[in-house]
Amino acid sequence: MHTVNEHMQGLGTVRSVIRDLFEYGLKRASEVGAENVYDYSLGNPSTPAPASVEADMLDLIAHEDSVSLHGYTSAQGLYSVRKAVSDDIRTRFGAEVGPDDIYMTCGAAASLTVTLKALVNPGDEVVAIAPFFPEYRVFSEAAGAVFRVAEADLGAFQINFDALSAVLNARTKAVIVNSPNNPSGVVFRRETVEKLCAMLKEREAEYGHPIFLISDEPYRELVYDGTEVPYLMNLYDDTVVCYSFSKSLSLPGERIGYIAVSPKIRENRALYAAVCGAGRALGYVCAPSMMQQVVAKNLGKTSDLSVYRTNRDLLYNALTEMGYEAVYPDGAFYLFVKSPEPDAKAFSERAKQLDLLLVPSDSFGCPGYVRLAYCVKTEMIRRSLPAFRKLIESYR
Ligand code: PLP
């Protein structure tokens, strides 16, 4: 008998490439000085939470009864908070959700793990569209699903429908979409999501069972050119939204978000019960209680996102002018840059010699690129440009 679960031991032992680079950056900073390390590894917001968020925290601490403020709420979250969230969704997007369609969670990671656990039966398949957030594989497999990848559209980084069509089959339980996208920064256009929904509806009819669309939306509000981010519940009945306040309100360490189950899902009550059951089974009951109240008071608000826009323009323009090929990002805070050699890991290693920390794209299901998280100080980007120039010149 094994002492521990070997799969879990493996996950805990082999750190993600992103974490490895981040740790390497800390070590280098202690050797050569933090100002000489250009760390583009982590998607940690670099702009503070809106002032109202901290004001509301202080106000709650000053005026609420401490025992109830820090006490348990119901497993799915405070009714008043779920009502505020569902009102916000109705007002902003017109989807008819109510408080009993909302489950408060610890960020998008918990929203996804709970949703997947609620949906997956043994043998079911979960599809991710490349490039994708690497934890989708971890979360899907932990829920017992077979994880399938639809290869990327290497042109516009929308959806490669031939690849998606080939991967869908009668065992497909869910498709995860993420727009604005980590790692490409691209927003799926209305025509893309309409085509996606039409394809899924066709396959639902063919297979005689629902295929759920899991919309992972931590970057929904992070768009820079007024690009529309269609609300998928309005286009496809079998939709579950996994939302997080980590990026929109710069609160990733506070672990707060929600699941919204579309009321148009035919077995909506069964699915909501399964979400509650999965939350229970995974220990994700009662999301942080004070943060539930804080986000309810700040719905629809965002941090000042202007620094990301400045960084996007500076980095995209400078790198493409130097001769790098990059995907133009409409949103999130990532730039996806083509590696000048086929092996992105080798390119990332060469960049490391110049203290440029760029994440190779292999774990995003789309080899041959690197991801730059530009949620950093603008000044760091400016200081890093000579190193980027040296790097590309080393290939000439
Ligand atoms: N999904 C995507 C696409 C992400 O980029 C992240 C975090 O970077 C998450 C989910 C997890 O976010 P959270 O902090 O809300 O758990």
Residues whose N, C-alpha, C, O or C-beta is under 5 A from the ligand:
A	BS01	PLP	G43 C106 G107 A108 A109 A110 F133 N178 N182 D216 P218 S244 S246 P252
